[in-house]
Amino acid sequence: MNAKQLVRPAVAEMVGTALFVFVGAGSVVVNAAFPQAVGGVGVAAAHGIAIAVLVSSLMPVSGGHLNPAVTLGLFAARKVDGPTTGAYILAQLAGAVLAAALLKWLLPIGAVSLTNIGTPAVAASVTKVQAVAIEAIFTFLLMSAVFGTAVSSQAPKVGGFAIGFAVFVAGVVAGPLTGAALNPARAFGPALVSLEFHAQAWYWIGPILGATLASLLWKGILLPKGD
């Protein structure tokens, strides 16, 4: 795509990522402010349902990546070009920062401070290597859902809902361990606005590694011939 053609999909990626981070990180903040109102499964559901609706809505415009790891995975599989990859990632990060700034302004200050605006955190019992592995494995699952239901020519017509279910499952299982970010933008936006960068590198390394490995598997073996 040239620069002019990139404007529309890049805006879609920025707005979609902003809405996803607003709902996802917002659910973490609200859970801290009103513990009985959301709960851990509720936080996972907020992330999963939000991404399902947004990917389904924006897929015709930008592909509905809403995640730098997904964009880099698709780049590794040669499904998007370099300029598109760069524009999407910048748009996604900008959207995440915008969402975090809005959450800081709108939600109860005590819960905002306690959760660092919903920034994902690694549990004390989880090592750095374990955190990277957990994020990589569940992003591998997420990326497999992307290829199997959105990229493949044999994909069933389910929109982004299988992708949302993958995020939900990850949130239920890995949420207490790493926050189940699976998305560098989801981790980066709240971290930047709250100035809390603890373990931030693991939320880049793990998801990018998992997405890239899944993309190479699908590109090399699992996609139908001709895709």
C-alpha positions as CSV (number, residue, x, y, z in Angstrom):
1,M,0.0,0.0,0.0
2,N,1.1,3.6,-0.6
3,A,0.8,6.3,2.1
4,K,-2.6,7.5,1.0
5,Q,-4.0,4.0,0.9
6,L,-2.7,3.3,4.4
7,V,-4.6,6.1,6.1
8,R,-8.0,4.4,6.3
9,P,-6.8,1.0,7.7
10,A,-4.2,2.6,10.0
11,V,-7.0,4.8,11.5
12,A,-9.1,1.6,11.9
13,E,-6.2,-0.1,13.8
14,M,-5.7,2.9,16.0
15,V,-9.4,3.2,16.9
16,G,-9.9,-0.5,17.3
17,T,-6.8,-0.9,19.5
18,A,-7.9,2.1,21.6
19,L,-11.3,0.6,22.2
20,F,-9.9,-2.8,23.0
21,V,-7.4,-1.4,25.6
22,F,-10.1,0.8,27.0
23,V,-12.4,-2.1,27.6
24,G,-9.7,-4.6,28.6
25,A,-7.6,-2.4,30.9
26,G,-10.8,-0.7,32.1
27,S,-12.1,-4.0,33.3
28,V,-9.0,-4.5,35.4
29,V,-9.4,-1.1,37.0
30,V,-13.1,-1.6,37.6
31,N,-12.4,-5.0,39.1
32,A,-10.0,-3.3,41.6
33,A,-12.5,-0.6,42.4
34,F,-15.5,-3.0,42.7
35,P,-14.2,-6.6,43.2
36,Q,-17.6,-8.2,43.3
37,A,-18.7,-6.6,40.0
38,V,-16.3,-8.2,37.6
39,G,-14.0,-11.0,38.9
40,G,-11.2,-12.7,37.0
41,V,-13.4,-14.5,34.6
42,G,-15.2,-11.2,33.9
43,V,-11.9,-9.5,33.1
44,A,-11.1,-12.4,30.7
45,A,-14.6,-12.1,29.1
46,A,-14.2,-8.4,28.7
47,H,-11.0,-8.9,26.7
48,G,-12.3,-11.7,24.7
49,I,-15.7,-10.2,23.8
50,A,-14.2,-6.8,23.0
51,I,-11.6,-8.3,20.6
52,A,-14.2,-10.6,19.0
53,V,-16.5,-7.6,18.2
54,L,-13.8,-5.3,17.1
55,V,-12.0,-7.8,14.9
56,S,-15.3,-8.7,13.3
57,S,-16.1,-5.0,12.7
58,L,-12.8,-3.9,11.4
59,M,-11.7,-7.0,9.4
60,P,-13.0,-5.6,6.1
61,V,-11.2,-2.3,6.7
62,S,-7.7,-3.3,8.0
63,G,-7.9,-7.0,8.7
64,G,-8.6,-6.3,12.4
65,H,-5.1,-7.0,13.7
66,L,-5.2,-4.7,16.8
67,N,-2.0,-6.3,18.0
68,P,1.6,-5.7,17.0
69,A,2.4,-9.4,17.5
70,V,-0.3,-10.4,15.1
71,T,0.9,-7.8,12.5
72,L,4.5,-9.0,12.8
73,G,3.3,-12.6,12.6
74,L,1.4,-11.9,9.4
75,F,4.5,-10.0,8.1
76,A,6.6,-13.1,8.8
77,A,4.1,-15.1,6.7
78,R,4.3,-12.5,3.9
79,K,0.6,-11.6,4.3
80,V,1.3,-7.9,4.8
81,D,4.2,-5.7,3.5
82,G,6.7,-3.7,5.4
83,P,5.1,-0.2,5.1
84,T,1.8,-1.7,6.3
85,T,3.4,-3.4,9.2
86,G,5.1,-0.2,10.4
87,A,2.0,1.9,10.0
88,Y,-0.2,-0.6,11.8
89,I,2.2,-1.0,14.7
90,L,2.5,2.8,15.2
91,A,-1.3,3.1,15.0
92,Q,-1.8,0.3,17.5
93,L,0.6,1.8,20.0
94,A,-0.9,5.2,19.6
95,G,-4.4,3.8,20.2
96,A,-3.3,2.0,23.3
97,V,-1.7,5.1,24.8
98,L,-4.8,7.1,24.0
99,A,-7.0,4.6,25.8
100,A,-4.8,4.5,28.8
101,A,-4.9,8.3,29.1
102,L,-8.7,8.2,28.9
103,L,-8.9,5.6,31.6
104,K,-6.6,7.6,33.9
105,W,-8.9,10.6,33.4
106,L,-12.2,8.8,33.7
107,L,-11.9,6.0,36.3
108,P,-11.5,6.1,40.1
109,I,-8.1,7.4,40.9
110,G,-7.4,4.9,43.7
111,A,-8.1,1.8,41.5
112,V,-6.2,3.5,38.6
113,S,-3.1,3.9,40.8
114,L,-3.4,0.4,42.3
115,T,-3.5,-1.3,39.0
116,N,-1.3,1.1,37.0
117,I,-4.2,1.7,34.7
118,G,-4.6,-2.0,34.1
119,T,-1.0,-2.7,33.2
120,P,-0.5,-6.5,33.1
121,A,1.8,-7.9,35.8
122,V,3.7,-11.1,36.2
123,A,2.9,-13.0,39.4
124,A,5.7,-13.2,42.0
125,S,5.8,-17.0,41.6
126,V,6.4,-16.8,37.9
127,T,10.0,-16.5,36.6
128,K,11.0,-14.4,33.6
129,V,11.5,-17.4,31.4
130,Q,8.1,-18.8,32.4
131,A,6.4,-15.5,31.7
132,V,7.9,-15.4,28.2
133,A,6.9,-19.0,27.6
134,I,3.3,-18.5,28.8
135,E,2.8,-15.4,26.7
136,A,4.4,-17.1,23.7
137,I,2.2,-20.3,24.0
138,F,-1.1,-18.4,24.3
139,T,-0.1,-16.0,21.6
140,F,0.6,-19.1,19.4
141,L,-3.0,-20.2,20.2
142,L,-4.3,-16.7,19.3
143,M,-2.3,-16.6,16.0
144,S,-3.5,-20.0,15.1
145,A,-7.1,-18.8,15.5
146,V,-6.2,-15.8,13.3
147,F,-4.9,-18.1,10.5
148,G,-7.5,-20.8,10.9
149,T,-10.5,-18.5,10.9
150,A,-9.5,-15.3,9.1
151,V,-6.5,-15.9,6.8
152,S,-7.0,-19.4,5.4
153,S,-9.1,-19.7,2.2
154,Q,-10.9,-22.6,4.0
155,A,-11.7,-20.4,7.0
156,P,-15.3,-20.8,8.4
157,K,-17.4,-17.6,8.4
158,V,-17.2,-16.9,12.1
159,G,-15.8,-13.3,12.0
160,G,-13.5,-12.6,14.9
161,F,-15.3,-14.7,17.5
162,A,-12.9,-17.6,17.5
163,I,-10.1,-15.1,18.0
164,G,-12.1,-13.7,20.9
165,F,-12.6,-17.1,22.4
166,A,-8.8,-17.6,22.2
167,V,-8.2,-14.4,24.1
168,F,-10.9,-15.4,26.7
169,V,-9.3,-18.8,27.3
170,A,-5.9,-17.3,27.7
171,G,-7.3,-14.8,30.2
172,V,-8.9,-17.5,32.3
173,V,-5.8,-19.7,32.4
174,A,-2.9,-17.2,32.2
175,G,-4.5,-14.1,33.6
176,P,-3.4,-14.8,37.2
177,L,0.1,-15.7,36.0
178,T,1.1,-13.0,33.5
179,G,-2.1,-10.9,32.9
180,A,-2.4,-12.8,29.6
181,A,-1.6,-9.7,27.5
182,L,-0.6,-11.6,24.3
183,N,-0.4,-8.1,22.8
184,P,2.5,-5.6,23.2
185,A,0.1,-2.7,22.7
186,R,-2.2,-3.9,25.5
187,A,0.9,-3.9,27.8
188,F,2.6,-0.8,26.4
189,G,-0.2,1.8,26.5
190,P,-1.1,1.6,30.2
191,A,2.6,1.1,31.1
192,L,3.6,4.3,29.4
193,V,0.8,6.4,30.9
194,S,1.4,5.0,34.4
195,L,5.2,5.0,33.9
196,E,5.3,1.4,35.2
197,F,7.6,-0.7,32.9
198,H,8.3,-3.7,35.1
199,A,8.6,-6.8,33.0
200,Q,7.5,-4.8,29.9
201,A,10.1,-6.6,27.8
202,W,8.4,-10.0,28.4
203,Y,5.2,-8.7,26.9
204,W,7.0,-8.0,23.7
205,I,9.3,-11.0,23.5
206,G,6.7,-13.7,24.4
207,P,3.9,-12.6,22.1
208,I,6.2,-11.8,19.1
209,L,7.9,-15.2,19.5
210,G,4.6,-17.1,19.7
211,A,3.0,-15.2,16.8
212,T,6.0,-15.7,14.6
213,L,6.3,-19.4,15.3
214,A,2.6,-19.9,14.6
215,S,2.8,-17.9,11.4
216,L,5.7,-20.0,10.1
217,L,3.9,-23.2,10.9
218,W,0.7,-22.1,9.1
219,K,2.6,-20.6,6.2
220,G,4.8,-23.6,5.8
221,I,2.5,-26.5,6.5
222,L,-1.1,-25.9,7.6
223,L,-2.4,-23.4,5.0
224,P,-4.0,-24.9,1.9
225,K,-1.9,-24.9,-1.2
226,G,-2.3,-21.6,-3.0
227,D,-2.8,-19.5,0.1
